[in-house]
């Protein structure tokens, strides 16, 4: 069975930062994740909710980092053996994770702590914690500009982190209840989905200014960019669709039906594919990004919440929030070939590239 969709839960109009006790009480819909055991993750729990759609990336992986929201940890998976090789403790209810390969850093958003944990991916240890806005849900990294962009849902803002100094250098106001974020370094753009505004804010990452607001579907969550096709995909959770934005014109050029409860998305540019985690049907819809048609449906675990693609290994990795595991998809055969047990309530997922040297 499925968790109550986040948009159906009561929202709080108060935008002031509450104290930790009040914040946790307000997020009573997350309490079962934090205090429960692994068995609860597969139970039917009315009123429970998934914390956030995951922002992900594609590339060539040595390690896979998974944000385990129910365990306050990051599971480190070896891409070679497809086994968990380490667990890293982070902050309260981690939801998103993104990697800065040149600096050997991973950034993890801690939703209830209002912080970002910074992990050294060489030593796989937390080296610092950064205070950001209220309820940071997701993060994306632009390595060329040494910036990490953190969406703060209850602050209606994006915190911009300098990844050389690990300090917040700017705060950008966006739409109502921002949820996901993705970057296009070549175009100097960041895209932020605004759940309640039903829009995407387009940020010029050279000026930190919002330059456009693009209307999309109802309750937009995950985003992914295919720079080669000037394409931004946005999952609309309530509409069961994906909005396709032209990155050159900031106009929606197509709307693609994509399963039940599309929650997260990732691109595979080399095959012209987008992988959509359909949270309410335990499946991944595969979209042909040249025809904008769903060409395959791959069944995974319960409540799929995040996707990462390793094009060099022909693999897609999907976090299954309800099962506490990750489904490994062979992208050539379009079927699940392995399942990896991780921590409780996995959501965010990112790849750590092979050339990120360790233990130096």
TIBA-367540 format. One line per field, with one value per residue (C-alpha): x, y, z; residue in one letter. Coordinates in Angstrom, 2 decimals. Each point is the difference from the previous one (the first is absolute). Layout:
REM residues N
x: [X | ...];
y: [Y | ...];
z: [Z | ...];
residuo: [a | ...];
//
This chain:
REM residues 360
x: [0.00 | 1.05 | 0.77 | -2.33 | 1.27 | 1.74 | -2.36 | -2.94 | 1.48 | -0.82 | 2.27 | 1.07 | -0.47 | 2.47 | 3.35 | 1.95 | 2.63 | -1.41 | 2.06 | 1.01 | -2.80 | -2.65 | 1.51 | -0.12 | -3.56 | -0.99 | 1.60 | -1.91 | -0.61 | 3.71 | 0.14 | -0.50 | 3.07 | 2.22 | -1.09 | -1.20 | 1.79 | 0.65 | -3.22 | -2.00 | 1.34 | -2.00 | -3.13 | -3.17 | 0.21 | -2.80 | 1.22 | 3.64 | 1.82 | 3.13 | 2.25 | 1.25 | 0.62 | 3.64 | 2.28 | 2.49 | 2.71 | 1.51 | 3.61 | 2.54 | -0.19 | 2.43 | -2.31 | -3.71 | -1.18 | -3.54 | -1.70 | -1.80 | -2.67 | -1.10 | 3.53 | 1.53 | 2.80 | 1.51 | 0.53 | 3.11 | -0.39 | 2.86 | -1.02 | 2.27 | -1.37 | -3.44 | 0.31 | -0.05 | 3.59 | -0.51 | -2.69 | 0.61 | -1.98 | -1.40 | -2.73 | -3.69 | -2.04 | 2.35 | -1.88 | 2.22 | 3.59 | 2.24 | 3.69 | 2.78 | 2.56 | 2.93 | -0.02 | -0.81 | -3.05 | -3.59 | -2.75 | -2.92 | -3.12 | -1.31 | -3.67 | -0.76 | 3.40 | -0.01 | 3.55 | 2.17 | 2.58 | 3.19 | 1.71 | 3.58 | -0.47 | 3.66 | -0.19 | -3.81 | -0.32 | -2.08 | 2.38 | -2.38 | -3.68 | -1.52 | -3.11 | -2.39 | -3.69 | -3.08 | -0.61 | 2.71 | -1.38 | 2.38 | 3.37 | 1.79 | 3.65 | 1.56 | 3.66 | 1.16 | -1.18 | 0.82 | -3.59 | -2.63 | -3.65 | -2.24 | -3.79 | -1.61 | -3.68 | -1.28 | 2.19 | -1.06 | 3.65 | 3.21 | 3.20 | 3.10 | 3.08 | 3.56 | 1.44 | 3.58 | -0.78 | -3.20 | -1.75 | -3.34 | 0.75 | -3.51 | -3.68 | -2.42 | -3.78 | -1.96 | -3.60 | -2.22 | 1.34 | 2.95 | 0.64 | 2.60 | 3.02 | 2.20 | 2.80 | 1.21 | 3.56 | 0.47 | -2.98 | 0.70 | -3.41 | -1.60 | -3.58 | -2.17 | -3.41 | -2.51 | -2.57 | -2.80 | 0.64 | -0.12 | 2.95 | 3.73 | 2.26 | 2.90 | 3.09 | 2.97 | 2.85 | 2.42 | -2.21 | -2.09 | -3.12 | -3.28 | -0.38 | -3.16 | -2.87 | -1.42 | -3.51 | -0.07 | -2.36 | -1.45 | 2.47 | 3.28 | 2.71 | 3.08 | 2.04 | 2.74 | 1.93 | 1.22 | 2.26 | 0.65 | -3.71 | -0.63 | -2.53 | -1.24 | -2.39 | -2.30 | -2.11 | -3.54 | -1.03 | -3.75 | -0.41 | 1.86 | 1.99 | 3.44 | 0.29 | 2.76 | 1.55 | 2.15 | 3.11 | 0.65 | -3.45 | -1.30 | -3.26 | -1.76 | 0.12 | -1.60 | -1.91 | 0.61 | -2.29 | 2.32 | -1.51 | -1.67 | 1.59 | 3.19 | 2.39 | 3.56 | 1.70 | 3.46 | 1.38 | 2.10 | 1.08 | 1.98 | -3.13 | -2.46 | -1.80 | -1.54 | -0.74 | -2.99 | -0.62 | -3.76 | -0.54 | -3.58 | 0.46 | 3.42 | 1.41 | 2.30 | -1.33 | 2.61 | -0.55 | 1.55 | 1.12 | -0.04 | -3.64 | -1.26 | -1.65 | 0.21 | 1.75 | 0.32 | -1.33 | 2.37 | -1.37 | 2.13 | -0.63 | -2.57 | -0.08 | 2.87 | 1.33 | 3.33 | 1.92 | 3.67 | 1.42 | 3.49 | 0.29 | 3.39 | -1.37 | -3.43 | -1.61 | -2.77 | -0.34 | -3.41 | -0.60 | -3.09 | -1.12 | -2.56 | 2.34 | 3.27 | 1.89 | 1.34 | -1.04 | 2.79 | -1.27 | 1.91 | -0.83 | 0.72 | -2.31 | -2.40 | -0.45 | 1.03 | 3.14 | 0.73 | -1.45 | 2.22 | -1.10 | 0.81 | -1.22 | -3.54 | -2.02 | 2.54 | -0.72 | 2.88 | 2.64 | 3.16 | 3.05 | 3.58 | 2.24 | 2.81 | 2.75 | -0.84 | 3.15 | -0.30 | 1.93 | 2.49];
y: [0.00 | 3.59 | 2.87 | 2.98 | 2.40 | 3.03 | 2.50 | -1.59 | 0.64 | 3.13 | 2.95 | 2.69 | 3.58 | 1.26 | 0.60 | 0.90 | -2.51 | -2.13 | -1.50 | -3.67 | -1.35 | 1.98 | -0.94 | -3.70 | 0.29 | 1.77 | -2.83 | -2.66 | -1.49 | -0.95 | -1.42 | -3.59 | 0.30 | 1.33 | -2.15 | -3.14 | -3.21 | -1.39 | -1.99 | 3.21 | 1.02 | -2.72 | 0.37 | 1.82 | 3.25 | 2.48 | 3.57 | -0.84 | 1.88 | -0.06 | 2.91 | 1.07 | -0.93 | -0.59 | 2.05 | -2.22 | -0.13 | -2.26 | -0.91 | -2.74 | -1.34 | -1.54 | 0.52 | 0.72 | 2.19 | -0.51 | 2.34 | -2.20 | 2.27 | -2.50 | -0.79 | 3.51 | -1.40 | -0.40 | -3.52 | -0.33 | -2.66 | -1.42 | 0.21 | -2.98 | -2.41 | 1.58 | -0.30 | 2.56 | 0.57 | 2.78 | 1.97 | 3.67 | 1.74 | 3.40 | 2.34 | -0.32 | -1.50 | 0.16 | 0.23 | 1.28 | -0.62 | 1.42 | -0.36 | 2.45 | -2.34 | 2.44 | 0.84 | -3.53 | 1.18 | -1.15 | 2.28 | -1.49 | 1.98 | -0.68 | 0.96 | 0.32 | 1.38 | 2.88 | -0.97 | -1.51 | -2.64 | 0.18 | -3.36 | -0.45 | -2.73 | -1.05 | -0.81 | -0.40 | 2.11 | 3.09 | 2.96 | 2.85 | 0.91 | 3.10 | 1.77 | 0.90 | 0.94 | -1.62 | -3.58 | -0.60 | -2.69 | -0.38 | 1.10 | 0.24 | 0.85 | 2.10 | -1.03 | 2.51 | 2.89 | -1.70 | 0.37 | -2.21 | 1.04 | -1.05 | 0.40 | 0.99 | -0.93 | 2.02 | 3.03 | 0.19 | 0.43 | -1.46 | 0.12 | 0.33 | -1.67 | 0.74 | -3.51 | 1.27 | 1.56 | -1.89 | 3.24 | 1.42 | 2.92 | 0.86 | -0.68 | 0.14 | 0.38 | -2.39 | -1.27 | -1.48 | -3.18 | -0.81 | -3.71 | -1.08 | 1.54 | -0.78 | 1.92 | 0.60 | 1.35 | 0.66 | 2.35 | 1.40 | -1.06 | -1.61 | -1.26 | -0.17 | -1.70 | 1.89 | -2.48 | 2.34 | 2.63 | -2.75 | 1.56 | -0.19 | 2.90 | 0.49 | 1.48 | 1.60 | -1.54 | 2.77 | 2.70 | -2.03 | 1.62 | -1.69 | 0.77 | -1.97 | -1.87 | -2.86 | -1.37 | -3.80 | -2.66 | -0.58 | -0.64 | -0.02 | -1.99 | -1.39 | 1.62 | -1.16 | 1.72 | -1.35 | 2.86 | -1.54 | 0.15 | 3.28 | -1.94 | 0.27 | -2.69 | 0.73 | -2.66 | 1.15 | -2.28 | 0.62 | 0.29 | -3.27 | 1.82 | 1.34 | 3.56 | 0.49 | 3.47 | 1.37 | 1.26 | 2.64 | 1.57 | -0.94 | -1.21 | -3.35 | -1.79 | -3.33 | -1.74 | -3.73 | -2.41 | -1.88 | -2.55 | 0.53 | 2.57 | 0.94 | 1.04 | 0.22 | -0.06 | -0.45 | 0.21 | -2.41 | 2.27 | -2.63 | -2.11 | 2.90 | -1.32 | 1.45 | -2.24 | 1.01 | -1.46 | -0.57 | 0.08 | -1.25 | -3.05 | -1.34 | 0.42 | 2.03 | 1.47 | 0.23 | 2.96 | 0.27 | 3.63 | 0.28 | -1.07 | 0.93 | -3.39 | -2.57 | -3.01 | -2.27 | -0.52 | -1.66 | -1.31 | 0.82 | 0.12 | 1.90 | 3.81 | 0.67 | 3.45 | 0.69 | -0.94 | 0.13 | -1.20 | -1.40 | 0.01 | -1.75 | -3.03 | 0.03 | 0.33 | 2.02 | -0.02 | 0.61 | 0.61 | -1.80 | 1.97 | -2.55 | -3.00 | 1.47 | -1.10 | 1.02 | -1.67 | -0.38 | 0.22 | -1.19 | 2.87 | -2.04 | -2.83 | 2.31 | -2.34 | -0.23 | -2.10 | 0.51 | 1.41 | 1.56 | 0.35 | 3.47 | 2.03 | 1.00 | 2.15 | 0.56 | 3.04 | 2.01 | -1.74 | 1.17 | -1.47 | 0.50 | -0.15 | -2.49 | 2.64 | 1.31 | -1.18 | -1.35 | -0.05 | 2.71];
z: [0.00 | -0.39 | 2.27 | -0.02 | -2.69 | 1.51 | -1.60 | 1.82 | 3.42 | 1.95 | -0.74 | 2.43 | -1.08 | 2.58 | -1.72 | 3.13 | 1.06 | 2.86 | 2.78 | -0.47 | 2.19 | -1.84 | -3.34 | 0.83 | 1.25 | -3.19 | -1.92 | 1.86 | -3.41 | 0.01 | 3.51 | -1.12 | -2.22 | 2.75 | 2.93 | -1.75 | -0.82 | -3.44 | 0.22 | 0.14 | -3.37 | -1.67 | 2.12 | -0.85 | 1.97 | -0.69 | 0.02 | -0.67 | -2.74 | -2.07 | 0.96 | -3.42 | -3.58 | -0.59 | -2.15 | -1.78 | -2.61 | -2.65 | -0.73 | 0.68 | 3.54 | 2.45 | 2.97 | 0.33 | 2.88 | 1.34 | 2.48 | 2.53 | 1.49 | 2.66 | 1.18 | -0.01 | -2.11 | -3.45 | -1.33 | -2.16 | -2.71 | -2.06 | -3.65 | -0.73 | 2.59 | 0.43 | 3.76 | 2.81 | 1.12 | 2.53 | 1.85 | 0.80 | 2.76 | -1.04 | 1.29 | 0.80 | -2.87 | -3.00 | -3.28 | -2.81 | -1.04 | -2.74 | -0.78 | -0.93 | -1.65 | -0.49 | 3.71 | 1.20 | 1.88 | 0.46 | 1.33 | 1.95 | 0.95 | 3.51 | -0.12 | 3.71 | 1.04 | -2.54 | -0.92 | -2.69 | 0.90 | -2.06 | -0.58 | -1.18 | -2.61 | 0.28 | 3.71 | 0.10 | 3.13 | 0.80 | 0.09 | 0.72 | 0.39 | -1.61 | 1.30 | -2.83 | -0.24 | 1.50 | -1.16 | -2.62 | -2.29 | -2.90 | -1.31 | -3.35 | -0.68 | -2.77 | 0.23 | -2.62 | 2.18 | 3.32 | 1.12 | 1.66 | -0.23 | 2.92 | -0.19 | 3.31 | -0.08 | 2.94 | -0.78 | -3.67 | -0.82 | -1.38 | 2.05 | -2.18 | 1.50 | -1.11 | -0.19 | 0.41 | 3.39 | 0.94 | 0.91 | -1.12 | -2.33 | -1.23 | 0.64 | -2.94 | 0.40 | -2.22 | -0.10 | 2.67 | 1.62 | -2.27 | -0.26 | -2.60 | -1.70 | -3.01 | -1.70 | -3.56 | 0.38 | -3.72 | -0.10 | 3.49 | 1.21 | 3.04 | -0.12 | 3.13 | 0.18 | 2.16 | 1.29 | 1.03 | -2.69 | -2.65 | -1.76 | -0.63 | 0.91 | -2.43 | 1.67 | -1.79 | 1.97 | -0.99 | 1.56 | 2.49 | -1.44 | -0.95 | -3.69 | -0.80 | 1.61 | -2.05 | 0.74 | 0.10 | 1.37 | 3.46 | 2.84 | -1.94 | 1.77 | -1.73 | -2.76 | -2.35 | -2.80 | -3.34 | -1.18 | -3.42 | -0.81 | 1.84 | 2.03 | 3.59 | 1.23 | 2.95 | 1.73 | 0.88 | 2.85 | -0.02 | -3.78 | -0.68 | -2.67 | -0.87 | -1.29 | -2.58 | 0.07 | -2.81 | 1.79 | -2.67 | 0.05 | 3.49 | -1.55 | 0.55 | -3.34 | 0.96 | 2.78 | 0.27 | 1.95 | 2.35 | 2.34 | 3.35 | 2.30 | -1.89 | 2.74 | -1.34 | -3.39 | -1.49 | -3.52 | -2.04 | -2.88 | -1.91 | -0.52 | -0.09 | 3.05 | 3.14 | 2.99 | 2.12 | 3.47 | 0.21 | 3.73 | 0.06 | -2.21 | 1.03 | -3.48 | -2.21 | -3.23 | -2.76 | -2.34 | -3.46 | 0.04 | -3.79 | -0.37 | 3.49 | 0.36 | 2.79 | -1.53 | 3.05 | 3.51 | 2.46 | 3.29 | 3.06 | 3.76 | 2.04 | -0.15 | -2.44 | 0.88 | -1.70 | -3.14 | -1.04 | -3.32 | -0.69 | -3.77 | -0.05 | 1.87 | -1.68 | 3.41 | 1.61 | 3.78 | 1.60 | 3.70 | 1.34 | 3.03 | 1.16 | -0.17 | 1.25 | -3.09 | -3.41 | -3.25 | -2.57 | -3.59 | -3.05 | -2.36 | -3.13 | 1.01 | 1.87 | 2.94 | 3.65 | 0.45 | 3.71 | 3.22 | 2.67 | 3.63 | 1.42 | 2.99 | 0.87 | -2.39 | -2.79 | -2.16 | -1.51 | -2.09 | -1.77 | -1.71 | 1.16 | -3.05 | -0.45 | -0.16 | 3.47 | 1.80 | 3.53 | 3.21 | -0.91];
residuo: [x | x | x | x | x | x | x | x | x | x | x | x | x | x | x | x | x | x | x | x | x | x | x | x | x | x | x | x | x | x | x | x | x | x | x | x | x | x | x | x | x | x | x | x | x | x | x | x | x | x | x | x | x | x | x | x | x | x | x | x | x | x | x | x | x | x | x | x | x | x | x | x | x | x | x | x | x | x | x | x | x | x | x | x | x | x | x | x | x | x | x | x | x | x | x | x | x | x | x | x | x | x | x | x | x | x | x | x | x | x | x | x | x | x | x | x | x | x | x | x | x | x | x | x | x | x | x | x | x | x | x | x | x | x | x | x | x | x | x | x | x | x | x | x | x | x | x | x | x | x | x | x | x | x | x | x | x | x | x | x | x | x | x | x | x | x | x | x | x | x | x | x | x | x | x | x | x | x | x | x | x | x | x | x | x | x | x | x | x | x | x | x | x | x | x | x | x | x | x | x | x | x | x | x | x | x | x | x | x | x | x | x | x | x | x | x | x | x | x | x | x | x | x | x | x | x | x | x | x | x | x | x | x | x | x | x | x | x | x | x | x | x | x | x | x | x | x | x | x | x | x | x | x | x | x | x | x | x | x | x | x | x | x | x | x | x | x | x | x | x | x | x | x | x | x | x | x | x | x | x | x | x | x | x | x | x | x | x | x | x | x | x | x | x | x | x | x | x | x | x | x | x | x | x | x | x | x | x | x | x | x | x | x | x | x | x | x | x | x | x | x | x | x | x | x | x | x | x | x | x | x | x | x | x | x | x | x | x | x | x | x | x | x | x | x | x | x | x | x | x | x | x | x | x | x | x | x | x | x | x];
//
